[in-house]
Amino acid sequence: MGDSTENSCPNLIRSNQSNHRVELIQPAVNGTLNVLRSCIKVPSIKRVVLTSSIAAVFSNRNAKSSDVVIDESWYSDPTFCKEIETLAEEAARKFAEQYGIDLVVMNPGLVIGPCLQPTLNVSFTIFLDFITKGECSCSIEGGCVLVDIRDVADAHVLAFENASAEGRYCLVAKTMTFFETSNILRDLYPSLDLVKRLGDNQPTLKCFQVSKEKAKSLGINFIPMDQSFKDTVEVLKEKTCLFDDHMMSSTLC
């Protein structure tokens, strides 16, 4: 990104999420730092909002039982997993401290809800795999951390508008087990009966939680998951053959 991009914008959102892990660690870190280097050349930029990931928060060896509440004070261990998200955010934070940049970091979970792009991104592909295969590649300790794209967008705007915004913000509307997720989907769309394919022991499984306190202090009122699920499935219906007879018989039975 050239310096001229930042010149006309008093605030800047930088997204560092990447689909590839090990192959893009250094480019992800360097790309984030290059944007910040450009920012310090433009006095009119007052704040930078970095889109990181909840993966930079919880990926470590700490126990994550059902009585654990994860918050912004948690940091992932890059030697454990999730190197890209963790190292890019860490590099940005150290650079911001060194050069006096007002940096606010957003750490969203798996982003679902309505989408504008014509094709499915990684989040939607993960959600589709859950519906059609009963699998979730982003599962943590038996569940998924979820947030609606509209809440993520609102959080970024509020971080610009609220002068007191600072530090990191975990953006997770809810942490849900596969059983809880499939129950909501089954109620909304009875043909998507996932419960029997996820195991009889699922009702007893409990997940850790992610604190919403700081996000709510920013002004976020998280959209209920049943609404997010419905809007996500409607997107998948439009962009895939999710409810075609062939797909239903071959993947959901």
N, C-alpha and C positions, 0 to 999 in steps of 0.2 A: 504494500500500500504506500503510495507516495505521500509526501508532506502536504501536497495541495489538497488532498482529501480532507485533512483535518482543519485547514485554514478557515473554512466557512462554517464550522460546527463548534459551538461553545461546549458541547458535551459529546462524549464518544462512547459507543458500545463496542467492545471487542469480544468476539466469540472465539474460544480456543478449542472447542470440542472437535474431535477428530474420530473418523471411523476406524483408523488403523493404529495399532498400539506401538509395538517396538519400532517398526520401520519409520515412524514419523515423530518419535520423541524429540529429537533435536530440532527438526524444522518447526515443530509446534512451539517449543520454547523460544527459538530464535524469532519466529514470526510474531509472537506476542511481544517480545522485547523490542523488535523493530518498530511496532506501532507506538509503544511507549516512548521510544527515543524520538519519534516524530512529534509526539505530544508535547514534550518539554521544549520544543522549538516554537510552539505556538502559544503565546501568552493568553489568548482568548479561551483556550480550553481550561475549564475550571475543575472538571471532574471526569474520571474515566470509570465506566462500569464494565467490569470483566465478567463475561459469561463462562463460568467454570462448570463444575459438576458436583453432585453429591458424592460421586466416586472419589473426589479429593478430600472427603470428610471421613468416611467410615471404613475405608479399606485398610484395615490393620489387624493385628492379632488379638485385639481386645475382645473379650467375650461379649456376645450380643444376644443375651437372653431376653425374655419377654418383659422383664422389669428394667431393662436398660433404656434410657432416653438419650439419644444422640443430639448434640447441639453444635453451635458454631465453634466451640472450643476444641472439638475433635479434629485431628489431622490424619490423613492417610499416610501409611508408610510406603514409600516408593519401592522399597525392596520386597514388599509383600505383593502388591499388584497395583494396577491402575496408574502406571508410570506417567503417561502423557498428561492426564488431568492434574495429577499431584505436582509434578515437576514444573509444568507451565504456570500453575497458580503460584507456586512457591517463588519462582523466578520473578514473576510480575510483582509480587508483594515486596520482595527484597529491593527490586529496582525502584518501586514507588517510594519506599522508605528512604532510599539513598538520595533521590532527586526531589523529594517533597511533593510527589504527585498525590492528589486526593483520589485514592483508589477504593472503589466499592466492589465487592465480589458477590456474584449470585451463584448459588450451588443448587441447581434444580435436580430433581430426581428424573425418572423416566417420564418424558413429556408426551402427553396424549391430548386428545381433544380435536377440534376442527383444524384443518390445515389448508393452506393456500397453494402449495406447490402441486404440480400435475402428477408427480410420481411419489411413491412411498419413501420416506426417509427411514433411518435406522430404527427410530422409536416405533413407527407404525409397523415395520417389518417384525420387530420383536413382539408387538401386540398381536399381529396376525398369526405368528407362530404359536402363540399361547392358545388362541382360539382354535386353530386348525390341528395343532399337534399336542396341545397340553404341555408345551415346553416354554421356558422363559430363560433366555440366555443371560439376563441381567439379575437373576434372583440372588438374594442375599439372605442366608440363614432361613431359607424356606419361604421367602416372600418377595414382594416388589415395593419399591418406593416410588410413588406416583404423584404427578402434578399436572394440572391443566395448562396448556400453552397460553391461555388468556391470562392466567394468574402470573405466569412467568413474564409475559409482556408488560402487565401492569406493574410488576415489581421493578422492572428496569426504569419505567417512566417515573415511578414514585421515588426511586433512588436519585434521579436527577432533580426532582422538584423539592425534595425534603433536604434542607441544608444539614439536618442533624444525622442523616444516613451515614453509616460508617461501618467499616469492617466487612464481615461476611454475613450472608443471609441464606440459611437453609430453606429451600423452596420445595417442600414435600407436603402435599395435602393429606396423604395417608399412607401408612405402611400396611400392606394387606397380604395375607396368605393366599396361596393359590385357591384354596377352598372358598374363602371370602370373595375373591374376585370372580370365580366361576359362578357363585350363587347369584351375584348381581347380574351377571351376563345371562344366566338362565332365566331370571325373572323378567329381564328386558326382552330376551329373545329365546323363547322356550326350545327352539330347534337347536340351539347351541348348548347341549347338555354336556358340560365338561366334568361334572362332579364324579361320575362313575369311573372316569378315566384318570382321575387324580389320586385315587386310593381311599380306602375306608378310614384310614387314620388321620386324614386331613383335618376333620373338625376339632381335634385336640391340639393342633399346632398353633403356637402363638409367636408373634414377631416382636422384635424390638420396635421402639417408636422414635420418631424424629421430632424434636421440639419445633413448634410453630410460633412460639412466643415472640421471637425477634421479628419474624416476617409479619406477624399481625401488628407489631408496633410500627411498622412501615406503612400500614394501612391495607394490607392484603386480607381479604375475606375469601378463603379458598372455596372454589366451586365444588359442590358435592360430587363424589366419585360416580354415582349413578348417572348424573348428567354428562360427565366427561366420558364415561364408557359408551353411553348412547351416541354421543356426537362422534366418537371415534369409530364405532361400528358403522355408522351411517357413511363415514368417509370410506371405510373399507368396502362397503357394499357398492359404492359408486365407482371406486377405482380398481376393484378386483372382482373375481367371480365368487365371492364369499358365500352367497346364498344360492348359487346355481345348484341344480339337482345333482350334477356329477360331483361337485366339490363336497356337497353335504354328505353324499354316500361314501365318498372315498376317504374323507379326512375326519369326519365327525362321528362315525359309527364305531 
